[in-house]
C-alpha cells in the first residue's frame, strides 16, 4: 500500500469480523492522523500487548471491550485511550454489551512529550505543521519522542546551521530514517521454528486464517485486495519521499541536494574569483610611519648568509631512522637547557624533584603535558620533569590558585608550588619562559647601504582550483614596480592541497611545475637586481616531507642571486637577522593552547608568536600536529632560535599582523592565494645605519601587509 498518501478521516462506521459474525459499529469522529494498517485484537488484550511488544507494529490498536460507557475498562501500559464505541446494554444483561475501544501508543500521540524532549536541546516548534510531521515520522518508524529527538540532533550536527522546517524534516527522512528500516514495520522472516500468527477470540490457540487477516488489512487501506492465492507475496511499498531524478547521478549523492557549499572551498564565495577581485593593493596591517615611505629599493647587492654557520642545514639528510632513545635524549636535554635559563634569569636557588612530597613550597621545572590523547584542559595538565632532577617523573598540576596562565603541550616552564602528598602539585606561581637577547650588529660603512627594502610572500602562489599561478604573476608585477633589495618567498610552491593535485589531474610532473615557476621568478628578480631567498614548505608535494626541511636541491647557474634556504632558518641580511619558517606553527599552537586571563588576553595572535621567542624554538609544540613529521635530532640542531631575531616571519592561515614582541618585529604576511581569491604579502623598509648593536629595529622600520 502507498503509505505516503494521507488517509481520509477515520470512518464513523466500520464493519469488523468478531466471533465469526459481522458487527456494524459506530465511532465518534477521531483526530485526523496518518494511520498505518491497524490490527484488531479481541478481548482479552493480554495477547495483544505481548505481540505489540515483541513485533513493534501496533500503534493504533482496536481492542474488544465489554464496557457500556465511554471510558476504558482497562489501562494498557504504553497506550492512551482515544474513544470507545458500545452498544446499548440490554436491561436483563448482567454486563455491558461491549464494543470496540481505540488506543494509541503514548510515545507518538502526545505533543507535550515532543515539546519537552526538543526543548532540552533548545528547539521550539515554529508551526503546528512541524509537530504533525514529527508525529507522522514517529508513526511511520515506530519512534518515541526521545528517539526522534536523537535522530534530529544527529542530523543537525552533520548539517551545520540547519533549521527545523518541513523541508529539513523531509531531508532527515530521506537521509537517515529510511536507512533505519521500512516505513511499515516488516513481518519477521519465517523460520522453521517460529511462525508469526494473528489470533481472534475463537482461534487464539490455533491461529487465525490468513485470508481473514488479509481482508482485515484491506478494510483499513486504499490498496485493492490482492487476488486469492497471492496473499503471501510481499506487498510493494512506495516510499514517502522518493529521491528526485535530478539529484541522482554518478557524481553527487542522491540523498544530498545541490548547494554551493557542496563544492566550494570552506569560507569562500564561489562567485568571488581571483580575476574579479576589487581589493587589490588595500593595506591589511601596518607598522611604523608608512605615509611618506618610499618602498623602492636602492639597487644594492645585499649580503645574505646564515646567522649560525656551525649549525646549518644545506643538504638533504636521512630521516625516518629516528631511534626512540635518541628522541628521549633530545626531549630531556631541552628540559635541562630551559631549566638552566629560567633558573639564571629568575634567580631560582634550587630546582626540586617534581614528585617528592614536600610540606614547604618548592620550585620545579619541566615540560607541560596532557594526561590523555585529547585536547588539554585545566584539569588534565601534567608536568614532566627531567631525568637529572626528577627521574623523568610526571605530576598533575592544580592551577586553581593561578590568576592567569597560558599553557600548551610541550611548553618548558618553572613552577613554584606545594606538593604535600606527592600526588598533585598546587601551583602558586608560573614562569613561562624567558626571551634571549637581540643579536649584535656590525655597523655598515659601505655607501648606499642606509636602507634595506624587503618583500615577503608565502604560498600557495596559485588559487586552489587550478595551477595557472595568476597570483604569482601579479606578485611579480609588484616586484617589478617596487624593485626591493631582497625578496623572501616561502612555500608551498606546488601545494599538495591544490584541487588539481589532490584529484590527480595534473598533466606535468611536480618538479617540472616547480622549476618553471622558479625560472619565471628568477628572470623577473634578476632584471630588477633583487636578491631572492627561497624557503620550502611541508606542503610542497615534490619535496621532502620532514621538519626541519632541507633546502630545494636546485642548481641554476644563471640565477646566482637566488638563495635556497631550509625550513626553518635564521638568516642575516645586511646584519639584520631574520627568523624564517613556513610551517603554520601559529595555527597549531592556537589549536592546543589553553589560557586563563592571560596578560595579553586581547592579543591572542601576539601571545602565540611570543611562545616561539620565549621557548627558543621554531616549533615548541609537543606532541606536534598530525600534519608535521618532526625529526627531533635535526630539530635540536636546526630548529632552535639561537637569538631573538630582529624580524620573525610566521606565515599562517590566521589573520595577518605586524607586532613588536620582545624587541622583535613579528610578521604574518598571510598567503598569496587563499582558496579561489587573492591573499596578501608584506613589505618592509629598514633604516640599517640607525640600528645599534643588540638593539631593536622597530623604531627604524616601516612595514605593511597588502592585498595581492
BADREN-190009 format. One line per 4 residues: number of its first residue (from 1); for each residue z negated, x, y of C-alpha. Coordinates in steps of 0.1 Angstrom, whole numbers, plus 5000, padded with zeros to 4 digits. Example, Ala and Ser with C-alpha at 12.3 -4.5 7.8 and 13.67 -1.06 7.14 Angstrom:
1) 4922,5123,4955 | 4929,5137,4989
***
This chain:
1) 5000,5000,5000 | 5005,5011,5036 | 4971,5017,5050 | 4984,5027,5083
5) 4991,4991,5092 | 4962,4972,5106 | 4951,4943,5086 | 4952,4908,5100
9) 4918,4892,5109 | 4896,4886,5080 | 4906,4854,5062 | 4884,4824,5067
13) 4893,4810,5033 | 4897,4832,5002 | 4901,4825,4965 | 4882,4845,4940
17) 4881,4845,4902 | 4844,4840,4894 | 4832,4832,4859 | 4868,4828,4849
21) 4871,4798,4873 | 4888,4796,4907 | 4864,4791,4936 | 4875,4784,4971
25) 4851,4799,4996 | 4848,4796,5034 | 4838,4826,5055 | 4829,4828,5092
29) 4852,4849,5113 | 4843,4886,5108 | 4848,4915,5132 | 4884,4928,5132
33) 4884,4961,5114 | 4909,4980,5093 | 4899,4972,5058 | 4907,4992,5027
37) 4910,4975,4993 | 4878,4955,4988 | 4863,4954,4953 | 4843,4924,4942
41) 4811,4928,4923 | 4793,4899,4906 | 4756,4894,4905 | 4735,4914,4898
45) 4746,4941,4922 | 4729,4970,4904 | 4761,4980,4885 | 4780,4978,4918
49) 4755,5001,4935 | 4758,5026,4907 | 4796,5025,4907 | 4798,5029,4945
53) 4776,5059,4945 | 4795,5075,4916 | 4830,5068,4928 | 4825,5066,4965
57) 4851,5038,4971 | 4830,5008,4982 | 4829,5005,5019 | 4831,4966,5023
61) 4817,4952,4991 | 4816,4915,4982 | 4785,4905,4963 | 4778,4873,4944
65) 4746,4857,4956 | 4725,4826,4948 | 4712,4823,4983 | 4716,4789,5000
69) 4710,4803,5036 | 4729,4826,5059 | 4705,4855,5052 | 4709,4881,5024
73) 4688,4878,4993 | 4685,4915,4987 | 4688,4946,5007 | 4714,4970,4992
77) 4705,5007,5000 | 4730,5023,5023 | 4747,4990,5033 | 4743,4964,5060
81) 4746,4926,5056 | 4775,4911,5076 | 4778,4874,5065 | 4771,4850,5037
85) 4792,4821,5025 | 4773,4795,5005 | 4779,4760,4992 | 4756,4731,4999
89) 4726,4731,4975 | 4725,4702,4951 | 4694,4680,4955 | 4685,4684,4918
93) 4692,4721,4917 | 4663,4745,4912 | 4680,4772,4932 | 4709,4775,4957
97) 4744,4772,4945 | 4751,4806,4959 | 4783,4821,4972 | 4797,4854,4984
101) 4779,4879,5007 | 4798,4906,5026 | 4783,4940,5032 | 4795,4971,5049
105) 4784,5007,5044 | 4758,5016,5070 | 4772,5051,5078 | 4805,5038,5091
109) 4796,5005,5107 | 4771,5013,5134 | 4784,5026,5167 | 4749,5037,5176
113) 4749,5063,5148 | 4782,5078,5160 | 4769,5078,5196 | 4737,5096,5185
117) 4754,5122,5164 | 4781,5131,5190 | 4755,5132,5219 | 4738,5161,5201
121) 4768,5182,5210 | 4773,5167,5244 | 4802,5143,5237 | 4804,5109,5253
125) 4829,5082,5244 | 4853,5076,5272 | 4866,5043,5259 | 4860,5017,5231
129) 4893,5028,5215 | 4877,5062,5207 | 4849,5045,5189 | 4873,5023,5169
133) 4894,5053,5160 | 4863,5072,5148 | 4852,5042,5127 | 4887,5039,5113
137) 4886,5076,5102 | 4852,5070,5087 | 4865,5041,5066 | 4897,5060,5056
141) 4879,5091,5044 | 4846,5076,5034 | 4828,5097,5060 | 4794,5091,5076
145) 4787,5097,5112 | 4773,5132,5105 | 4804,5142,5085 | 4829,5130,5112
149) 4809,5149,5139 | 4811,5181,5117 | 4848,5178,5113 | 4853,5172,5151
153) 4832,5202,5161 | 4851,5224,5137 | 4884,5211,5151 | 4872,5216,5187
157) 4862,5252,5181 | 4897,5261,5169 | 4913,5243,5198 | 4896,5256,5229
161) 4893,5231,5257 | 4904,5200,5237 | 4891,5167,5250 | 4882,5137,5228
165) 4912,5114,5232 | 4932,5092,5208 | 4959,5119,5206 | 4933,5146,5198
169) 4918,5124,5170 | 4953,5119,5156 | 4958,5156,5156 | 4924,5160,5139
173) 4936,5135,5113 | 4968,5155,5107 | 4954,5190,5107 | 4920,5187,5089
177) 4912,5153,5074 | 4945,5148,5055 | 4936,5181,5037 | 4902,5168,5026
181) 4917,5140,5005 | 4938,5109,5003 | 4932,5080,5028 | 4923,5057,4999
185) 4900,5074,4975 | 4917,5082,4943 | 4906,5069,4909 | 4892,5098,4889
189) 4916,5112,4863 | 4912,5096,4829 | 4898,5117,4802 | 4892,5112,4765
193) 4855,5106,4770 | 4852,5090,4804 | 4871,5058,4814 | 4865,5040,4847
197) 4864,5003,4844 | 4856,4973,4867 | 4833,4945,4854 | 4828,4908,4861
201) 4799,4887,4851 | 4812,4879,4816 | 4827,4913,4808 | 4801,4936,4823
205) 4795,4951,4788 | 4831,4953,4777 | 4851,4958,4809 | 4875,4938,4830
209) 4911,4932,4821 | 4934,4954,4842 | 4958,4926,4851 | 4929,4907,4868
213) 4919,4939,4887 | 4955,4942,4899 | 4955,4906,4911 | 4922,4912,4929
217) 4937,4941,4948 | 4968,4921,4957 | 4946,4894,4972 | 4935,4918,4999
221) 4967,4938,5005 | 5001,4932,5021 | 5018,4952,4994 | 5037,4929,4969
225) 5022,4928,4934 | 5037,4953,4910 | 5057,4940,4881 | 5039,4934,4849
229) 5037,4964,4827 | 5038,4988,4857 | 5003,4983,4869 | 4992,5017,4855
233) 5017,5036,4876 | 5003,5054,4906 | 5008,5034,4938 | 5026,5052,4966
237) 5006,5055,4998 | 5022,5060,5032 | 5002,5084,5054 | 4988,5070,5086
241) 5002,5098,5108 | 5033,5114,5092 | 5044,5146,5108 | 5072,5142,5133
245) 5105,5158,5122 | 5109,5177,5155 | 5077,5197,5147 | 5089,5205,5112
249) 5108,5238,5110 | 5106,5272,5093 | 5090,5289,5123 | 5063,5265,5137
253) 5037,5249,5116 | 5044,5211,5112 | 5008,5204,5120 | 5008,5222,5154
257) 5028,5205,5182 | 5046,5226,5207 | 5027,5241,5236 | 5033,5271,5259
261) 5001,5287,5246 | 5016,5288,5211 | 5039,5316,5220 | 5028,5331,5254
265) 5006,5362,5257 | 4970,5354,5265 | 4963,5349,5301 | 5000,5350,5312
269) 5021,5321,5325 | 5054,5321,5307 | 5074,5314,5339 | 5060,5345,5357
273) 5085,5371,5346 | 5084,5406,5359 | 5116,5403,5379 | 5104,5372,5398
277) 5070,5386,5409 | 5062,5383,5446 | 5032,5406,5450 | 5048,5440,5446
281) 5031,5465,5469 | 5000,5445,5475 | 4967,5465,5477 | 4943,5456,5450
285) 4915,5481,5458 | 4910,5508,5483 | 4885,5536,5492 | 4880,5556,5524
289) 4902,5553,5556 | 4936,5542,5545 | 4950,5525,5576 | 4969,5555,5591
293) 4971,5577,5560 | 5004,5593,5552 | 5008,5592,5515 | 5038,5615,5512
297) 5033,5649,5495 | 5039,5683,5511 | 5063,5697,5486 | 5038,5723,5475
301) 5036,5738,5440 | 5002,5727,5428 | 4981,5748,5405 | 4973,5729,5373
305) 4952,5742,5345 | 4924,5731,5321 | 4890,5734,5335 | 4874,5750,5304
309) 4899,5774,5288 | 4875,5781,5259 | 4875,5745,5246 | 4910,5732,5250
313) 4930,5711,5226 | 4966,5722,5228 | 4980,5716,5193 | 4976,5691,5165
317) 4947,5695,5141 | 4939,5683,5106 | 4919,5651,5107 | 4907,5627,5080
321) 4889,5656,5064 | 4856,5650,5081 | 4825,5655,5060 | 4795,5632,5064
325) 4772,5663,5066 | 4792,5678,5094 | 4793,5644,5112 | 4755,5641,5108
329) 4750,5676,5123 | 4771,5667,5153 | 4752,5634,5159 | 4719,5652,5156
333) 4729,5681,5179 | 4739,5656,5206 | 4703,5641,5205 | 4688,5676,5207
337) 4712,5685,5236 | 4704,5654,5257 | 4667,5656,5249 | 4666,5691,5265
341) 4685,5679,5296 | 4661,5649,5300 | 4630,5670,5294 | 4641,5695,5320
345) 4652,5670,5347 | 4623,5646,5344 | 4597,5674,5338 | 4586,5660,5305
349) 4559,5682,5289 | 4564,5674,5253 | 4585,5651,5231 | 4567,5634,5202
353) 4577,5620,5168 | 4592,5586,5172 | 4574,5570,5142 | 4540,5586,5141
357) 4512,5562,5151 | 4495,5572,5184 | 4468,5555,5204 | 4479,5572,5236
361) 4512,5570,5255 | 4538,5594,5243 | 4573,5604,5253 | 4601,5604,5227
365) 4638,5610,5228 | 4666,5597,5206 | 4697,5576,5202 | 4698,5538,5207
369) 4709,5519,5176 | 4711,5484,5163 | 4692,5472,5133 | 4722,5453,5119
373) 4760,5454,5119 | 4763,5426,5146 | 4761,5429,5183 | 4729,5444,5196
377) 4703,5423,5215 | 4669,5429,5230 | 4652,5421,5197 | 4674,5444,5175
381) 4671,5477,5194 | 4661,5508,5174 | 4655,5544,5185 | 4667,5571,5162
385) 4650,5605,5166 | 4664,5639,5159 | 4657,5658,5127 | 4639,5685,5147
389) 4612,5663,5163 | 4613,5631,5142 | 4629,5640,5109 | 4657,5615,5117
393) 4633,5585,5116 | 4640,5552,5134 | 4616,5529,5152 | 4621,5494,5165
397) 4616,5491,5203 | 4597,5464,5222 | 4614,5460,5256 | 4592,5432,5269
401) 4574,5454,5294 | 4605,5468,5310 | 4616,5452,5343 | 4651,5464,5340
405) 4673,5482,5315 | 4709,5488,5305 | 4715,5499,5269 | 4743,5503,5244
409) 4746,5517,5208 | 4749,5555,5209 | 4731,5559,5242 | 4709,5590,5244
413) 4676,5583,5262 | 4640,5593,5265 | 4611,5567,5264 | 4575,5565,5275
417) 4556,5541,5253 | 4528,5534,5228 | 4532,5533,5190 | 4498,5520,5177
421) 4508,5511,5142 | 4539,5533,5135 | 4559,5501,5131 | 4571,5494,5167
425) 4572,5513,5199 | 4562,5494,5230 | 4583,5508,5258 | 4568,5514,5293
429) 4595,5535,5309 | 4631,5543,5301 | 4650,5575,5311 | 4686,5565,5306
433) 4703,5599,5313 | 4710,5625,5339 | 4742,5634,5357 | 4754,5670,5358
437) 4762,5690,5389 | 4796,5689,5406 | 4820,5719,5399 | 4823,5749,5421
441) 4853,5751,5443 | 4871,5783,5453 | 4883,5780,5489 | 4921,5778,5491
445) 4937,5801,5517 | 4974,5796,5509 | 4993,5779,5537 | 5004,5744,5531
449) 4976,5736,5507 | 4955,5715,5530 | 4964,5681,5515 | 4968,5670,5479
453) 4988,5638,5471 | 4982,5624,5436 | 4998,5593,5420 | 4980,5579,5389
457) 4996,5554,5365 | 4987,5542,5330 | 5008,5525,5304 | 5022,5504,5289
461) 5053,5510,5310 | 5073,5481,5297 | 5065,5444,5295 | 5052,5430,5262
465) 5083,5411,5253 | 5109,5439,5255 | 5115,5477,5257 | 5136,5477,5289
469) 5109,5497,5308 | 5115,5477,5341 | 5080,5485,5354 | 5086,5522,5348
473) 5119,5520,5367 | 5101,5505,5397 | 5073,5531,5394 | 5098,5559,5397
477) 5111,5543,5429 | 5076,5547,5444 | 5076,5583,5432 | 5109,5590,5449
481) 5097,5573,5481 | 5062,5589,5484 | 5070,5623,5468 | 5035,5630,5455
485) 5024,5666,5447 | 5011,5656,5413 | 5018,5626,5391 | 4993,5618,5363
489) 5008,5595,5337 | 4987,5581,5309 | 4999,5564,5277 | 5008,5543,5259
493) 5044,5552,5264 | 5056,5534,5232 | 5030,5507,5229 | 5021,5496,5194
497) 5011,5462,5208 | 5046,5455,5222 | 5060,5424,5205 | 5093,5442,5196
501) 5074,5469,5178 | 5049,5445,5162 | 5077,5424,5147 | 5097,5453,5135
505) 5127,5445,5157 | 5130,5480,5172 | 5165,5495,5165 | 5157,5530,5176
509) 5131,5555,5163 | 5099,5556,5183 | 5104,5593,5190 | 5138,5586,5204
513) 5125,5560,5228 | 5097,5583,5240 | 5120,5613,5245 | 5145,5592,5265
517) 5118,5579,5288 | 5102,5613,5292 | 5136,5628,5302 | 5140,5600,5327
521) 5106,5607,5343 | 5113,5644,5343 | 5146,5640,5361 | 5131,5619,5389
525) 5100,5640,5394 | 5119,5673,5393 | 5141,5660,5421 | 5111,5655,5444
529) 5093,5687,5433 | 5064,5667,5417 | 5042,5682,5390 | 5036,5658,5361
533) 5006,5655,5338 | 5013,5635,5306 | 4983,5622,5286 | 4988,5603,5252
537) 4971,5572,5241 | 4958,5560,5207 | 4982,5530,5213 | 5012,5553,5212
541) 5028,5543,5179 | 5046,5576,5175 | 5016,5599,5180 | 4985,5610,5161
545) 4961,5581,5157 | 4928,5601,5162 | 4904,5607,5191 | 4903,5633,5206
549) 4941,5631,5206 | 4962,5662,5208 | 4989,5665,5234 | 5025,5654,5228
553) 5044,5681,5209 | 5075,5681,5232 | 5093,5711,5244 | 5118,5705,5272
557) 5130,5738,5288 | 5145,5721,5318 | 5112,5704,5327 | 5086,5731,5331
561) 5069,5710,5358 | 5057,5686,5331 | 5023,5695,5315 | 5013,5679,5282
565) 4975,5673,5280 | 4952,5660,5254 | 4932,5627,5255 | 4906,5633,5269
569) 4910,5663,5291 | 4893,5680,5321 | 4919,5694,5344 | 4917,5715,5376
573) 4944,5707,5402 | 4942,5730,5432 | 4905,5735,5422 | 4898,5697,5423
577) 4885,5687,5389 | 4899,5656,5373 | 4884,5640,5342 | 4910,5620,5324
581) 4910,5597,5294 | 4935,5570,5284 | 4911,5552,5260 | 4897,5519,5273
585) 4861,5530,5270 | 4850,5506,5297 | 4862,5476,5276 | 4845,5490,5245
589) 4812,5496,5263 | 4813,5462,5280 | 4816,5445,5246 | 4784,5463,5233
593) 4761,5468,5263 | 4730,5447,5269 | 4712,5447,5302 | 4683,5430,5319
597) 4681,5430,5357 | 4697,5465,5359 | 4696,5484,5392 | 4733,5478,5397
601) 4734,5443,5384 | 4761,5432,5409 | 4784,5461,5399 | 4788,5460,5362
605) 4821,5480,5362 | 4804,5508,5381 | 4774,5507,5357 | 4797,5510,5327
609) 4816,5540,5342 | 4783,5556,5352 | 4773,5558,5315 | 4800,5584,5309
613) 4787,5606,5336 | 4750,5604,5326 | 4758,5608,5289 | 4781,5638,5294
617) 4808,5623,5272 | 4842,5606,5275 | 4832,5583,5246 | 4794,5579,5243
621) 4796,5547,5222 | 4784,5549,5186 | 4795,5534,5163 | 4829,5534,5181
625) 4852,5504,5185 | 4873,5495,5155 | 4904,5504,5175 | 4894,5541,5178
629) 4893,5567,5150 | 4869,5595,5160 | 4867,5630,5146 | 4832,5639,5156
633) 4836,5676,5152 | 4865,5676,5175 | 4848,5652,5199 | 4819,5676,5202
637) 4844,5704,5212 | 4869,5685,5233 | 4854,5651,5242 | 4824,5661,5263
641) 4822,5663,5301 | 4814,5700,5310 | 4806,5690,5346 | 4806,5659,5367
645) 4843,5658,5378 | 4854,5652,5413 | 4877,5624,5401 | 4872,5604,5369
649) 4902,5584,5357 | 4893,5555,5334 | 4923,5531,5329 | 4912,5498,5315
653) 4923,5462,5310 | 4893,5453,5332 | 4896,5447,5369 | 4909,5477,5389
657) 4884,5496,5411 | 4877,5528,5430 | 4840,5536,5432 | 4818,5566,5441
661) 4793,5574,5413 | 4770,5604,5414 | 4794,5621,5438 | 4824,5615,5415
665) 4853,5592,5425 | 4859,5568,5396 | 4892,5551,5394 | 4906,5523,5372
669) 4943,5522,5382 | 4950,5493,5358 | 4981,5491,5337 | 5017,5494,5350
673) 5026,5464,5329 | 5003,5436,5319 | 5019,5412,5294 | 5051,5399,5309
677) 5043,5407,5345 | 5038,5437,5366 | 5005,5456,5368 | 4992,5483,5392
681) 4990,5520,5399 | 4968,5542,5421 | 4975,5569,5447 | 4952,5594,5464
685) 4952,5618,5494 | 4926,5646,5493 | 4919,5670,5521 | 4913,5700,5499
689) 4902,5725,5526 | 4874,5703,5538 | 4857,5702,5503 | 4829,5727,5499
693) 4817,5742,5467 | 4796,5719,5445 | 4801,5690,5469 | 4817,5657,5466
697) 4853,5649,5477 | 4846,5613,5485 | 4842,5620,5522 | 4876,5637,5523
701) 4896,5612,5502 | 4916,5581,5508 | 4927,5561,5478 | 4945,5528,5470
705) 4953,5507,5439 | 4986,5488,5445 | 5007,5463,5426 | 5038,5476,5409
***
